[in-house]
């Protein structure tokens, strides 16, 4: 009887030990899983930018090309630093982030440009200037909310175009975050943007097929704001008055030959069309003349501000 009692006691003891081990293992597994979740979430980079990207070596920053109109003498772009994921401000760092923001104007070899006549052409946020080709400031994102800091760059003159702008933002108190940086390469858009004028190809083809045109359509188009001169041989064609009304009734001048008329057009202002099709009516009986296209195309001329 005593042996049976001892066996039962041992059996119950073993069951208790197994239960304790199983419970401890389950608790450990749950805790480990929780730690893994925290680690994954905590690994998100919550020090970000819309332009700058993470880097390991400042001498090997990725480049970003900023293209500007070839006639622009003032060029602008901006860089924003954030304490949250880009495009999702609900995921922000709940702790304070201190960082150092640095701008350097460098040449193709990566050397800082110390010529004031060149680096003075960069202004940041309307008032900040570079010193010896460099600008550095300390910034802070307060804890508890999503925040952004935008730096707007204004570049003037063409002297700065051959150089590059190295921009970095380095977190100082959050070692889990990588620094951000980019090398901004400046270029000009070589696309022709001045206003130009031309006849319609369909009308050229019609004349070459022997058709007689009672009116001519002349198209002008462009993107920059400038003053252009439109002229025509009034003994052959006359401009549509509705177009002149649309343009504010500019003054029409007549040359000393008594037949060449011209008008100065201010084109390309904000909110106005980038293309016009102008009708010219014939001022004589078309059927009375045997015209070819080379003759007709001399009736109308157009010059932009860059043409003599």
TAMOMO-V351089 format. One record per pair of residues at least 4 apart in sequence whose ideal C-beta (glycine too) atoms are under 6 Angstrom apart, sorted by sequence separation. I is the first residue (numbers start at 1). J is the second residue. If there is no record, write none. Layout:
BEGIN
I & J
I & J
END
This chain:
BEGIN
38 & 42
68 & 72
93 & 97
106 & 110
107 & 111
116 & 120
124 & 128
130 & 134
234 & 238
245 & 249
282 & 286
291 & 295
303 & 307
84 & 89
113 & 118
130 & 135
155 & 160
199 & 204
206 & 211
232 & 237
244 & 249
255 & 260
291 & 296
55 & 61
85 & 91
106 & 112
107 & 113
113 & 119
141 & 147
171 & 177
68 & 75
84 & 91
254 & 261
84 & 92
104 & 112
105 & 113
122 & 130
53 & 62
83 & 92
170 & 179
252 & 261
253 & 262
83 & 93
139 & 149
66 & 77
119 & 130
169 & 180
252 & 263
168 & 181
250 & 263
83 & 97
105 & 119
119 & 133
167 & 182
166 & 183
200 & 217
114 & 132
247 & 265
114 & 133
164 & 183
165 & 184
113 & 133
112 & 133
164 & 185
198 & 219
197 & 220
235 & 259
161 & 186
195 & 220
234 & 259
233 & 259
124 & 151
125 & 152
195 & 222
234 & 261
51 & 79
105 & 133
194 & 222
124 & 153
232 & 261
50 & 80
104 & 134
193 & 223
194 & 224
123 & 154
193 & 224
231 & 262
49 & 81
103 & 135
122 & 155
195 & 228
229 & 262
230 & 263
48 & 82
102 & 136
121 & 155
121 & 156
229 & 264
230 & 265
243 & 278
101 & 137
121 & 157
46 & 83
227 & 264
228 & 265
46 & 84
48 & 86
100 & 138
101 & 139
121 & 160
227 & 266
228 & 267
240 & 279
99 & 139
118 & 159
239 & 280
98 & 140
226 & 268
225 & 268
237 & 280
238 & 281
97 & 141
224 & 268
225 & 269
237 & 282
238 & 283
222 & 268
46 & 93
96 & 143
95 & 143
47 & 97
113 & 163
223 & 274
92 & 146
221 & 275
107 & 163
220 & 276
89 & 146
83 & 141
105 & 163
106 & 164
219 & 277
105 & 165
106 & 166
217 & 277
218 & 278
84 & 146
104 & 166
217 & 279
237 & 299
236 & 299
83 & 147
103 & 167
215 & 279
216 & 280
82 & 148
102 & 168
215 & 281
233 & 299
80 & 148
81 & 149
101 & 169
214 & 282
232 & 300
80 & 150
99 & 169
100 & 170
231 & 301
78 & 150
79 & 151
99 & 171
195 & 267
230 & 302
78 & 152
97 & 171
98 & 172
212 & 286
229 & 303
98 & 173
212 & 287
77 & 153
228 & 304
97 & 174
76 & 154
226 & 304
227 & 305
226 & 305
75 & 155
74 & 156
218 & 300
208 & 293
207 & 293
79 & 167
81 & 169
204 & 293
197 & 302
195 & 304
194 & 304
194 & 306
52 & 169
64 & 182
66 & 184
70 & 188
70 & 189
61 & 181
63 & 183
64 & 184
65 & 185
66 & 186
67 & 187
68 & 188
69 & 189
61 & 182
61 & 183
63 & 185
65 & 187
67 & 189
47 & 171
54 & 178
55 & 181
52 & 180
52 & 181
47 & 177
52 & 182
49 & 180
51 & 182
45 & 177
71 & 224
END
